[in-house]
Amino acid sequence: MKTYKNSVIPFFFIESKKSYIPFVDKETEYEDFPDTKSGDYAAGYYQNGEDETYWGYGLYNNTANEINIFDVYSRIFRTIEIFSNEK
């Protein structure tokens, strides 16, 4: 969990029905955390000191196909690029 909170780039969790929270909160067990209803295909997380930022990236029309998945990954890579350029 320290890895997620001390990184200079954001992390993304693909197809997690639990969001990013069970990965970054040591008090939360993955199995015990309820599924989210967000419909996000990927959840992103970044922490800088006390400031937390998180994202949800959904699939167009909630349809998992090559084009829509490619679009989500493109947005994720763009987010990582933005953070990399700010450092």
C-alpha positions in Angstrom: 0.0 0.0 0.0 2.9 2.3 0.6 3.8 1.8 -3.1 0.5 3.3 -4.2 0.8 6.2 -1.8 4.4 7.1 -2.6 4.5 6.8 -6.4 5.2 9.7 -8.7 2.7 8.3 -11.3 -0.9 7.1 -10.8 -1.9 3.5 -10.6 -4.8 2.0 -12.5 -6.9 -1.1 -11.5 -8.4 -2.7 -14.6 -11.8 -4.5 -14.3 -11.9 -4.2 -10.5 -15.4 -4.3 -9.3 -14.2 -2.9 -6.0 -12.7 0.4 -7.1 -9.2 1.4 -5.9 -10.0 1.6 -2.2 -9.2 -2.0 -1.2 -5.8 -1.6 -2.8 -4.8 1.6 -1.0 -6.6 1.4 2.4 -4.8 -1.1 4.7 -8.0 -1.3 6.9 -10.1 -2.6 3.9 -10.0 -6.2 2.8 -10.7 -6.7 -0.9 -13.2 -9.5 -0.3 -15.2 -7.5 2.3 -15.4 -4.3 0.2 -18.7 -4.0 -1.7 -18.8 -4.0 -5.5 -19.3 -0.6 -6.9 -22.1 0.3 -9.2 -20.1 2.8 -11.2 -19.7 0.7 -14.3 -16.0 1.8 -14.5 -13.8 -0.5 -16.5 -10.7 1.0 -14.9 -10.1 2.9 -11.6 -7.1 5.2 -11.2 -5.5 6.5 -8.0 -2.8 9.0 -7.2 -1.7 10.4 -3.9 0.6 13.4 -3.3 1.1 14.0 0.4 -2.4 14.4 1.8 -4.0 15.1 -1.6 -5.7 12.1 -3.3 -6.9 12.0 -6.8 -8.9 9.2 -8.4 -10.5 8.5 -11.7 -13.0 6.2 -13.2 -12.8 5.3 -16.9 -15.8 3.6 -18.4 -16.4 1.8 -21.7 -18.5 3.5 -24.4 -22.1 2.3 -23.9 -20.7 -0.2 -21.3 -19.7 -2.4 -24.2 -16.4 -4.4 -23.9 -15.0 -4.6 -27.4 -11.6 -3.9 -28.9 -12.3 -0.3 -29.8 -13.8 0.7 -26.5 -11.1 -1.0 -24.5 -8.4 0.6 -26.6 -10.1 4.0 -25.8 -9.9 3.4 -22.1 -6.2 2.4 -22.3 -5.5 5.5 -24.4 -7.1 7.7 -21.7 -5.1 6.0 -19.0 -1.8 6.4 -20.9 -2.7 10.1 -21.5 -3.2 10.6 -17.7 0.1 8.9 -17.0 1.8 11.1 -19.6 0.3 14.3 -18.0 1.6 13.3 -14.6 5.0 12.3 -16.0 5.4 15.7 -17.7 4.5 17.6 -14.5 7.4 15.9 -12.5 
